[in-house]
């Protein structure tokens, strides 16, 4: 009961506080610079929530990213804690590809847009294609996108079918896909729960998968290769 109450209250308070900070900074005219406030503030949000809720995150395989630039991180999705975990440990200027509905949440939606996160309307193909084109430009400019390729959280912790969008995005941007296995988050906070358990989360980074020279017709083989990489990193299928 105490853990659940702490989680709900901290989610509300931290989301309100950090969203307001981002909107305020954007309203003062501050713009994105690598390593600047729009990179730092989401990490601070994630780390505050992880610390308050006593969630430990470990990372493995960061050495595989040495010398790598902007990329599309493709991760499995088992828990809301996945978002906090990758923000905590992955390097670079990170931006999520998120469903458009999140942009309608008061204040939080404004903070998402101000930070440059990518909103996708999955029910409108033309809109989604345009958003992916804009996102590819941003990635070529130095941002790295984080995509949960399943599109939603797994209820049993097993890897579900992938959406095609992340692989089209990486091909259009001509940047590598980096597979990211998130392990333990389903046990720590499964979908539908509001009571985090004291289970450590491991973020395991795989070797980058190049997309140079690939075209639209290569999206399915690229997805299959990424799926195999995630399974090889320990994600259950």
Secondary structure, 3 states (H helix, E strand, C coil): CHHHHHHHHHHHHHHHHHHHHHHHHHHCCCCCCCCCHHHHHHHHHHHHHHHHCCCCEEEECHHHHCCCCCCEEEECCCCCHHHHHHHHHCCCCEEEEEEHHHHHCCCHHHHHHHHCCEEECCCCHHHHHHHHHHHHHHHHCCCEEEEECCCCCCCCCCCCCCCCHHHHHHHHHCCCEEEEEEECHHHHCCCCCCCCCCCCEEEEEEEEECCCCCCHHHHHHHHHHHHHHHHHCCCCC
